Structures are given as structure tokens and as C-alpha cells.
Amino acid sequence: MKIGLLNPTVLVRPDPKILAPRLAANGHDVVFYHPKKGRGNPPKGENITVKYYPARFVPKIRYTLPTPGFYRLLRDDIPTLDRFVIGDYLYPVCSIGALLGRRFGVETTVVVSNLVGIEWFYGNRLVDAVSKLYTHSVGRVTFAAADHIVGQGEYVRDGLTRFTSDRKTSVIPTGIDLDHYAPDATTAAEFDRNDAVELVYVGRLDPVKGVHYLLAAVEKLQERGNREYHLTLVGDGTKRAAYERTAEKGGIDGDVTFAGYQDDVRPFLIAADMFVLGSLAEGPPAVIREAQACETPVVSTNVGGVSDLVHGGVVVPPNDPNALADGIEQLAGTNLADCGRVAREFMVENFDVESMMAEYTALIADE
């Protein structure tokens, strides 16, 4: 069977990245579509063909816009496929893919991590209004064109029923490669400080990720003086320079390291005492699964599917740096090694990638 996987974002999305090598190992021919100027490493190997499509990106953010070249590539390729899997619904390239799948009679599956403007918000009134309109219009068309809709967690199921029938909807939690993300999988990073509780954040440096609340929480922790803390921010984004100024203005620039974008975040997760996330909105964050698989306990705001993921850690209300600081102090006062083991055990029991693959294989490959 020939199966196409469309990655619609600058970075490689988790589900297509996991599916490609395993479908190929099962003897399927996999075509992986990735934007030419995208980052990250598309999966490669025997039975996998990577095709780079031309795309434009909204300035300063990773939203992928289609081009005539993208349309022509899919128009010519999709009729040669037996199945087509689209890594999200949120981008116009996804809608074009779903409509072309319908046009050529190729069974198409769309993966949904969250419904923007419905249950996932950016915190900007105008952007959230546009997002809601997009989901109700373009998103609805995308769901109607697809044969299957896969939600990445139970938290998204109720929202999906507003746009498509239960008959077309499944929930398949995104699994994790437990060997790749493990406490001994690679060499741990060396942090700038060794006299402090090491906190690490991995993700975009953008307002929706609540990085400003995280910096404020570190400032409050240092003011309390109960312990010393050091935060490493792994990633880049539209607000990096602003956050660097915030750290300096708050007097915590010596307690915060901006590590920039990293191809491999495992060394940072393994070395940290805890992973921290202050997001205002999330789906089921892949990085929480990755941190916990590395036996790094988590403090996170209670948004999206977070409460279903965090075990051995602490979940706090969003938009509240005091609550975030309290959660970090609470976890720091426990046996972090024991918390880390609880977190990994939960990943092993509930997010094994092979279980995810079995469900996807039954859905898209008729096996």
C-alpha cells in the first residue's frame, strides 16, 4: 500500500514523524510531504520518499501557506496514493490536501491536536476571533472532506462532535518512542549553574506559551529565597528579545539561560530537575510526554489535555505566576527522582508508541 503523510508545519509534527518509519517497516511505501524551508529532520529510510513542497510562511510564525507548486505536487501525487494522512487541520495546506483526497477518491485521515478559537486560544482577542471563524469555516470544510478525523486526546472529542459525526471520529493518543526518550538515551547537557534547582522549558518563545509568566515565577522564587533556581529556555520565537529584556529588567538574567533552537532536546530534559510549562493554551503537549519519559517530573499550567498527561508532577492554574512559583516550590520539596520514576512509568503504561501504531494501522492500513 502507498501511504502519503502531509506535514503541514515548519517543524515535523509528532504523529506523521512516528507513523512514517513504522508504516515503512510494515512494508508500505510512504511518501512524506514536508515544506522546503521547514526545520527539523523528516523521517528517512527504506520505503520512505521525502518530497519537499514549496510553501510560504506567515511572517514571524510557523503557519504554512500553500503555493501553486504545492497544489500541483499534490494534484499529481494524490491519485497515486492508496491512503493519505494529514498532520493537522489548522493550515490551508491541510484543507487543500483533504479536498484533493476527496476529489480523487483517496481515503484521507486528518489528525487534530486542538480546535483553535473553540477550546484553544492564543490570548489575543482579534487572533482568537479569526481562529474561531477559521475553524467554523475552513476547518468544517476540511473535516467534511476527510474520511476519518483522529483526535489526539479525549479532551478534543466533544469539540469535534460540533463539526463532524461520531462515525468519522476516533481518539488515538500520540505515543512516544520510549527508547529514544529515556533517562539514559543520550548524554545529559551541562547547565550554567550547578548550585540551583535546574528548570527547563522547551518550546516556542511566544506569548501563548506563557513564557512571561514563567520568567515572573522565577523572579518570585528568587525573591522568596527558599532555594536557588536556574531556568534554561530551549527554543526560539517572536518574543525572544523581549523576554531577554524582561529577565534583565527583573534582575534574573543571571538565573536564566536562552539556549536557542536545538535539534535534539533530550540532553536538556535528561539533565533538568524538572520541566516547566506556563502555557495559556495547549493540546496534549508532546514535550510533556518527552520529559516524563526521560524521568523528568513536570510542573505545568492546567490547559488543554495537560491534566491527563502529568503524573508525578504538579498542575497549576494558568495566567498566575504565583501559582506557577508555588507549584515549582512544591515539586522541588519532594523526592524528584521518585517523581521522575512515577512519570516514566505512566508513559510506559499509557503512551507506548506501538499501541498507537496498532490503532492507526487498523484505521488507515486495514490491517
Helices and strands as residue ranges (DSSP letters): E 2-6, H 14-25, E 29-35, E 48-53, E 56-57, E 64-65, H 68-77, G 78-80, E 83-86, H 92-103, E 107-112, H 125-134, I 135-139, H 140-145, E 148-151, G 154-156, H 157-160, G 166-168, E 169-171, E 197-202, G 207-209, H 211-224, E 229-234, H 240-249, G 253-255, E 256-260, H 266-271, E 274-277, H 286-293, E 298-301, H 306-309, E 314-316, H 321-332, H 336-350, H 353-364
